[in-house]
């Protein structure tokens, strides 16, 4: 199994990093998160068409670049570092992975090219973002009509294509709905959440006609969950790395008692401890991506990465605020943006405690 990045992967990371440094500075993050859409259409078009990030991991036969979870993780890590505001995670990661793992071949050929090109923004509608076991408890399909409520759906307000996992008499299925300005029986209610950089809505369906695009088995559902969690872990580790680096820079320039506070031994130890935790979480995350690409390795690698990065990200955010002193709690200080993202990611797709329990269960099954 690959243990480091190749030259091409390093170059890919540099390209994504430079693009986001230019297009997603904190000033732009603050501007876009305050808008109703929550993203810049022109930036999204450039990201999708010129840089090709929207189809990073989508196979070439479906219009994508044909890379894997490692390259997708590189992009997600940089987006977490720069807090990119846009439908990348909802459309290119969540919706695309659902289609890749559960849709029929004909629907993959029909739906994935638009997602890969960024011309079609999709959102994955799940009635639970806590555990896979709760999926299908609130969304049901009968005679081709969808009914129920999904309390938390990322970017539903801008999605043109809704990919829904719902339960029917035959079990879980994957359904699609082409959204119109006025879709009878469907309401989308934007929610005010802790993290304004990631727009979330409540979606309600009342006898809405949907098209079945595939079957969802326990195996494919858990595979979708793992793929999303690994991409999310990369995003979190990118955010944690950014917080560590900016905090170290702050301690070098902040003077107290006639010397930079970074020279104090207690602060050095706290930064060193955080560095070690980030490196451990990063190693687990990169390993999980390689397990997905090679289709081998520990079956619990995704949960291990999600649990480690969730704990590490929130610790990095707390340390970043505390080491900045009073200014760290202010609206003007950008650290609060990463703190809010860390808190939302901490519980998104399952808490650290859930993933540790899931790891133990998978280990027992393997044994």
C-alpha positions as CSV (number, residue, x, y, z in Angstrom):
1,X,0.0,0.0,0.0
2,X,1.2,3.5,-0.8
3,X,2.7,5.2,2.2
4,X,3.3,8.7,0.9
5,X,2.2,11.1,-1.8
6,X,3.5,10.9,-5.3
7,X,5.0,13.8,-7.2
8,X,1.8,14.3,-9.1
9,X,-0.2,14.3,-5.9
10,X,2.1,16.9,-4.4
11,X,1.6,19.1,-7.5
12,X,-2.1,18.6,-7.3
13,X,-2.1,19.8,-3.7
14,X,-0.1,22.9,-4.7
15,X,-2.6,23.7,-7.5
16,X,-5.6,23.4,-5.2
17,X,-3.9,25.3,-2.4
18,X,-2.9,28.2,-4.7
19,X,-6.4,28.4,-6.1
20,X,-8.1,28.5,-2.7
21,X,-5.6,31.0,-1.3
22,X,-6.7,33.3,-4.1
23,X,-10.4,32.5,-4.2
24,X,-11.2,31.7,-0.5
25,X,-9.4,34.2,1.8
26,X,-11.2,34.8,5.1
27,X,-12.6,38.1,3.7
28,X,-14.3,36.2,0.9
29,X,-15.5,33.5,3.4
30,X,-17.2,36.2,5.5
31,X,-18.8,37.7,2.4
32,X,-20.2,34.5,0.9
33,X,-21.4,33.0,4.2
34,X,-23.6,36.1,4.7
35,X,-25.4,35.6,1.4
36,X,-28.5,33.6,0.9
37,X,-26.9,31.2,-1.6
38,X,-23.7,30.8,0.5
39,X,-21.3,30.5,-2.4
40,X,-19.9,32.4,-5.3
41,X,-21.2,31.1,-8.6
42,X,-18.2,32.2,-10.6
43,X,-15.7,30.7,-8.2
44,X,-17.7,27.4,-8.3
45,X,-17.7,27.4,-12.1
46,X,-13.9,28.1,-12.2
47,X,-13.3,25.4,-9.6
48,X,-15.3,22.9,-11.6
49,X,-14.4,23.7,-15.2
50,X,-10.8,25.1,-15.1
51,X,-9.5,23.2,-12.0
52,X,-11.7,20.2,-12.4
53,X,-12.2,19.5,-8.7
54,X,-15.9,18.7,-8.9
55,X,-15.2,15.4,-10.6
56,X,-11.9,14.5,-8.9
57,X,-12.9,11.0,-7.8
58,X,-15.6,10.3,-10.4
59,X,-14.5,7.8,-13.0
60,X,-13.7,9.0,-16.5
61,X,-16.5,7.1,-18.1
62,X,-18.9,9.3,-16.1
63,X,-17.2,12.5,-17.0
64,X,-14.9,12.8,-14.0
65,X,-11.1,12.9,-13.6
66,X,-10.8,9.3,-12.6
67,X,-8.8,9.7,-9.4
68,X,-9.6,8.2,-6.1
69,X,-10.2,8.9,-2.4
70,X,-6.6,10.0,-1.9
71,X,-6.8,12.8,-4.4
72,X,-10.3,13.7,-3.2
73,X,-8.9,13.9,0.3
74,X,-6.1,16.3,-0.9
75,X,-8.8,18.6,-2.3
76,X,-11.0,18.3,0.8
77,X,-8.0,19.0,3.1
78,X,-7.3,22.2,1.3
79,X,-10.9,23.2,1.4
80,X,-11.0,22.6,5.1
81,X,-7.9,24.7,5.5
82,X,-9.4,27.6,3.6
83,X,-13.0,27.1,4.7
84,X,-14.2,27.1,1.1
85,X,-17.9,28.1,0.9
86,X,-19.5,26.1,-1.9
87,X,-21.4,22.9,-2.8
88,X,-18.3,20.8,-3.2
89,X,-18.9,18.6,-0.2
90,X,-22.7,18.2,-0.7
91,X,-22.6,17.6,-4.4
92,X,-19.2,16.2,-5.4
93,X,-18.7,14.2,-2.3
94,X,-22.0,13.1,-0.7
95,X,-24.3,12.9,-3.7
96,X,-21.6,11.5,-6.0
97,X,-20.6,8.8,-3.6
98,X,-24.2,7.8,-3.1
99,X,-24.7,7.4,-6.9
100,X,-21.4,5.6,-7.3
101,X,-22.1,3.0,-4.7
102,X,-25.8,2.4,-5.2
103,X,-27.2,3.7,-8.5
104,X,-27.6,1.5,-11.6
105,X,-25.2,1.8,-14.5
106,X,-27.7,3.7,-16.6
107,X,-28.4,6.3,-13.9
108,X,-24.7,6.7,-13.2
109,X,-24.2,7.6,-16.9
110,X,-27.1,9.9,-16.8
111,X,-26.5,11.8,-13.5
112,X,-22.8,11.8,-12.7
113,X,-21.5,13.8,-15.7
114,X,-23.4,16.9,-14.6
115,X,-22.1,16.6,-11.1
116,X,-18.5,16.0,-12.3
117,X,-18.7,19.1,-14.5
118,X,-20.2,21.2,-11.8
119,X,-23.1,22.2,-14.0
120,X,-25.6,20.2,-11.9
121,X,-25.5,20.8,-8.1
122,X,-26.8,17.8,-6.2
123,X,-27.6,17.3,-2.5
124,X,-27.8,14.0,-0.7
125,X,-31.0,13.8,1.4
126,X,-30.7,11.5,4.5
127,X,-33.2,11.4,7.3
128,X,-30.3,10.9,9.8
129,X,-26.8,12.2,9.9
130,X,-26.1,10.4,13.1
131,X,-25.8,6.7,12.3
132,X,-26.5,4.5,9.2
133,X,-28.9,2.4,11.3
134,X,-31.3,5.3,11.5
135,X,-31.5,5.8,7.7
136,X,-35.0,5.2,6.4
137,X,-36.8,5.9,9.6
138,X,-38.4,9.2,8.5
139,X,-38.4,9.0,4.7
140,X,-40.6,6.5,2.9
141,X,-41.7,5.8,-0.7
142,X,-45.0,4.3,-1.6
143,X,-46.2,3.9,-5.3
144,X,-43.4,6.2,-6.4
145,X,-44.4,9.0,-4.0
146,X,-42.0,10.2,-1.3
147,X,-43.2,11.3,2.1
148,X,-41.3,12.4,5.2
149,X,-38.8,14.9,6.6
150,X,-35.1,15.2,6.5
151,X,-34.1,17.6,9.3
152,X,-30.6,18.5,8.1
153,X,-29.6,18.6,4.4
154,X,-26.5,20.4,3.2
155,X,-27.0,22.8,0.3
156,X,-30.6,21.7,-0.4
157,X,-31.5,25.3,-1.0
158,X,-29.3,25.5,-4.1
159,X,-29.5,21.9,-5.3
160,X,-31.0,21.2,-8.7
161,X,-30.9,17.5,-8.1
162,X,-31.9,15.8,-4.8
163,X,-30.6,12.3,-4.2
164,X,-32.7,10.6,-1.6
165,X,-32.2,7.5,0.5
166,X,-35.7,6.3,1.5
167,X,-37.4,3.1,2.6
168,X,-40.1,1.3,0.6
169,X,-41.8,-2.0,0.9
170,X,-38.9,-3.7,-0.7
171,X,-36.3,-2.0,1.5
172,X,-34.0,1.0,1.2
173,X,-33.7,2.5,-2.2
174,X,-31.9,5.4,-3.9
175,X,-34.2,8.0,-5.5
176,X,-33.7,11.2,-7.4
177,X,-35.8,14.3,-7.8
178,X,-35.1,17.1,-10.3
179,X,-36.0,20.2,-8.3
180,X,-38.1,22.9,-9.9
181,X,-38.7,26.4,-8.5
182,X,-42.1,25.2,-7.3
183,X,-42.1,21.4,-6.7
184,X,-45.5,20.4,-5.4
185,X,-45.4,18.8,-2.0
186,X,-41.8,19.8,-1.2
187,X,-40.7,22.6,1.1
188,X,-37.1,23.6,1.8
189,X,-36.6,25.7,5.0
190,X,-33.1,27.2,5.4
191,X,-31.9,26.9,9.0
192,X,-29.8,29.2,11.2
193,X,-27.0,27.0,12.4
194,X,-23.8,27.3,14.4
195,X,-21.6,27.2,11.3
196,X,-22.7,29.8,8.7
197,X,-20.1,28.7,6.2
198,X,-22.0,25.5,5.5
199,X,-25.7,26.1,4.6
200,X,-28.2,23.5,6.0
201,X,-31.9,23.2,5.3
202,X,-34.9,21.2,6.6
203,X,-36.6,19.4,3.7
204,X,-40.2,18.1,3.9
205,X,-41.8,15.9,1.3
206,X,-45.6,15.2,1.0
207,X,-46.4,12.7,-1.7
208,X,-43.7,13.9,-4.1
209,X,-43.1,11.9,-7.2
210,X,-39.5,10.5,-7.4
211,X,-37.6,8.3,-9.7
212,X,-35.8,5.2,-8.4
213,X,-32.2,5.0,-9.5
214,X,-30.9,2.1,-7.4
215,X,-31.0,-0.2,-4.5
216,X,-29.3,0.5,-1.1
217,X,-28.1,-2.5,0.8
218,X,-26.5,-2.5,4.2
219,X,-23.1,-3.0,2.6
220,X,-23.5,-0.1,0.1
221,X,-25.0,2.2,2.8
222,X,-22.0,1.6,5.1
223,X,-19.7,2.1,2.1
224,X,-21.3,5.5,1.4
225,X,-21.0,6.4,5.0
226,X,-17.3,5.4,5.1
227,X,-16.5,7.3,1.9
228,X,-18.2,10.5,3.2
229,X,-16.5,10.2,6.6
230,X,-13.0,9.8,5.1
231,X,-13.5,12.9,2.9
232,X,-14.8,14.8,6.0
233,X,-11.8,13.6,8.0
234,X,-9.5,15.2,5.4
235,X,-11.4,18.4,5.6
236,X,-11.2,18.4,9.4
237,X,-7.5,17.7,9.4
238,X,-6.9,20.6,7.0
239,X,-8.7,22.9,9.3
240,X,-6.8,21.7,12.3
241,X,-3.5,22.2,10.5
242,X,-4.5,25.7,9.6
243,X,-5.4,26.5,13.2
244,X,-2.0,25.1,14.5
245,X,0.0,27.1,12.0
246,X,-1.8,30.4,12.5
247,X,-1.6,29.9,16.3
248,X,2.1,29.4,16.2
249,X,2.5,32.5,14.1
250,X,0.5,34.5,16.6
251,X,2.6,33.3,19.6
252,X,5.7,34.5,17.7
253,X,4.4,38.1,17.2
254,X,2.4,38.5,20.5
255,X,4.7,40.0,23.2
256,X,4.2,39.8,26.9
257,X,6.6,40.7,29.6
258,X,9.0,41.9,27.0
259,X,9.2,38.6,25.0
260,X,7.1,36.7,22.5
261,X,4.6,34.4,24.3
262,X,5.8,31.6,22.0
263,X,9.0,31.5,23.9
264,X,7.2,30.4,27.1
265,X,7.8,26.8,27.9
266,X,4.1,26.1,28.8
267,X,2.9,27.3,25.4
268,X,5.6,25.4,23.6
269,X,4.4,22.2,25.2
270,X,0.8,22.8,24.3
271,X,1.7,23.5,20.7
272,X,3.9,20.4,20.6
273,X,1.2,18.2,22.0
274,X,-1.3,19.5,19.5
275,X,1.2,18.9,16.6
276,X,1.6,15.3,17.7
277,X,-2.2,14.7,17.8
278,X,-2.7,16.3,14.4
279,X,0.0,14.1,12.9
280,X,-1.5,11.0,14.3
281,X,-5.0,11.9,13.1
282,X,-3.5,12.9,9.7
283,X,-1.8,9.5,9.4
284,X,-5.0,7.7,10.2
285,X,-6.9,9.8,7.7
286,X,-4.5,9.2,4.8
287,X,-4.4,5.5,5.6
288,X,-8.2,5.3,5.5
289,X,-8.2,7.0,2.0
290,X,-5.7,4.4,0.8
291,X,-7.8,1.6,2.2
292,X,-10.8,2.9,0.2
293,X,-8.8,3.1,-3.0
294,X,-7.2,-0.3,-2.7
295,X,-10.4,-2.0,-1.3
296,X,-8.3,-3.6,1.4
297,X,-7.0,-2.9,4.8
298,X,-8.9,-2.5,8.1
299,X,-12.7,-2.2,7.7
300,X,-12.8,0.2,10.6
301,X,-10.2,2.6,9.1
302,X,-12.9,5.2,8.2
303,X,-14.4,5.3,11.7
304,X,-10.9,5.5,13.2
305,X,-10.1,8.5,11.1
306,X,-13.4,10.3,11.8
307,X,-13.1,9.8,15.6
308,X,-9.5,10.9,15.7
309,X,-10.0,14.0,13.5
310,X,-13.2,15.1,15.3
311,X,-11.4,15.1,18.6
312,X,-8.3,16.7,17.2
313,X,-10.1,19.5,15.3
314,X,-12.1,20.7,18.2
315,X,-9.0,20.6,20.5
316,X,-7.1,22.6,17.9
317,X,-9.9,25.1,17.8
318,X,-10.1,25.5,21.5
319,X,-6.3,25.8,21.9
320,X,-6.2,28.4,19.1
321,X,-8.8,30.5,20.9
322,X,-7.2,30.1,24.3
323,X,-3.7,30.9,23.2
324,X,-4.9,34.1,21.6
325,X,-6.3,35.3,24.9
326,X,-9.2,37.8,24.9
327,X,-9.0,38.6,21.2
328,X,-9.7,34.9,20.4
329,X,-13.3,35.2,21.5
330,X,-14.1,38.2,19.3
331,X,-16.1,38.3,16.0
332,X,-13.3,40.1,14.3
333,X,-10.8,37.3,14.9
334,X,-11.1,34.7,12.2
335,X,-10.4,31.8,14.5
336,X,-14.1,31.6,15.5
337,X,-14.9,30.6,11.9
338,X,-12.8,27.4,12.2
339,X,-14.1,26.8,15.7
340,X,-17.7,26.7,14.4
341,X,-16.8,24.4,11.6
342,X,-15.0,22.1,14.0
343,X,-18.1,22.0,16.3
344,X,-20.4,21.2,13.4
345,X,-18.0,18.5,12.0
346,X,-17.7,17.0,15.4
347,X,-21.2,15.5,15.2
348,X,-21.7,15.4,11.4
349,X,-21.9,11.8,10.1
350,X,-21.6,10.5,13.7
351,X,-19.9,11.6,16.9
352,X,-16.5,10.3,17.9
353,X,-18.1,8.1,20.5
354,X,-20.3,6.5,17.9
355,X,-17.4,5.8,15.6
356,X,-15.4,4.3,18.4
357,X,-18.2,1.9,19.1
358,X,-18.5,1.2,15.4
359,X,-14.8,0.4,15.3
360,X,-15.2,-2.1,18.1
361,X,-18.1,-3.8,16.4
362,X,-16.2,-4.1,13.2
363,X,-13.2,-5.5,15.0
364,X,-15.3,-8.1,16.7
365,X,-16.9,-9.1,13.3
366,X,-13.4,-9.4,11.8
367,X,-12.1,-11.5,14.7
